[in-house]
Amino acid sequence: MKLHFLGANRQVTGSRYCLEVAGRRVMIDCGMFQERSYQPRNWDPPMLPPESIAAMLLTHVHIDHCGLIPRWVHLGFKSPIYATEPSVALSDIMLRDAAEIQEEDIGYKLKRHKREGRKSPFPYEPLFSVADVDQCKPLFRPVKYGQAIQVTPEITARFFDAGHILGSAMIQIDATENGQTKRIVFSGDIGQVNKPIVNDPSLLDSADFIVMESTYGDRNHQHPGDTETQLADAINETIGRGGNVVIPTFAVERAQELVYHLGRLLRASRIPQIPIFLDSPMATDVTDVYLQFHDYCDEALLKMVKDQQAPFVYPNLKYVRTAEASKQINFAPPSNVIMASSGMCNAGRIKHHLKNNIEKPEATILFVGHQGEGTLGRQIVDGAKRVRIYGQDFQVRAKISQIYGFSGHADHDGLMTWITHFQKSMATTAAHTARSIQRVFMTHGEEAVALKLAAEINATLGLPTYVPHYRETVDL
Ligand SMILES: [Zn+2]
């Protein structure tokens, strides 16, 4: 059998793998390349014909794992896509949003290039359209954690909770060729332990081959501390100055996490009863999916639901869908908590709220997520004194704060715990003695980080490791 590496190789985004067993091909993830320097790869003609793929398995709905599904459907893929129940519901929201952003971006790009007399090396068309997203919907097959899925006659797959976002999964595949069965585990994105809403990441027991993410392979999260207390402090301090707290947030997981923490702070009277706005139609739709599939959440959240303390609904909290209601927030007397996307401030309603608050010394702009290179959010956290928003100059006078503990990814120690568990359980369980880890492939990490983690796993656990290249094929 063969494994083709089609993305997230020596860089972070664009997760995409294809396993070939007895001549049949199954893809694991179909993500979009998001780093500016790797985006041209989204246009590469597929290395394997999309119509030759027998099925797709999706670990979770972040765009760097699912964002090219409509592109592949556009190019001829029409086989089943297996994903957990929440992932199926969330994927439609995510892909529709991605298609709309693409269509808008092309419009802007055309105008800009015309003005500057430039020509793009890529076609002036979106990677996919909303119509392509419509074609994806009937292909999805919802699955539950632990359920054995006969993907092809040779391949059985099981999804396990990855604890990263709602419905996120690690995928364990048992593949049989020439009478020999091999177990291949795809880690997906491994979550952080002790996070609210989601469970801790699953620890799996055995594998012959492991494809493992390495995003934070070289470092531990800084100042994780008590995020809820930090959130309360930032809000109370800002109320003391008479300003608003503006929080750029991602629509999936981070927004729900904030809503969850704010609800707890209000109930415990750790912050006063001020209005809280989640100004994002997409985050609102995503929260509906969280409510629908709350049985996928952790015990603490299930207990809240049982005790009728709706974790995502409380009197002070307003979900804002329409543009009109969004504009009205400007007229709400301070103090308010205003959450809006995008999380890196490069698009969306957050830009309006920044315009209205960034020049006010009494306001706080509170960052709760990583700010990518080249984004407006990055400029602000890096201490820019002036920023441009919608073609206008603004002085940064608001207080700029950051809370670091919100990462949805395991850090270095978390990744080591996850990989070490395989070896421990295989060493102690008689049933697994026939199996031994033949190779760990490090992916989904910057090159230096993936290489460093590969070397460490090899040195400390004695496991053979390898960092594959883009479009490399290995024999398993
Ligand atoms: Zn992810």
Boltz pocket constraint, residues with backbone or C-beta under 6 A from the ligand:
constraints:
  - pocket:
      binder: B
      contacts: [[A, 60], [A, 62], [A, 164], [A, 189]]
      max_distance: 6.0
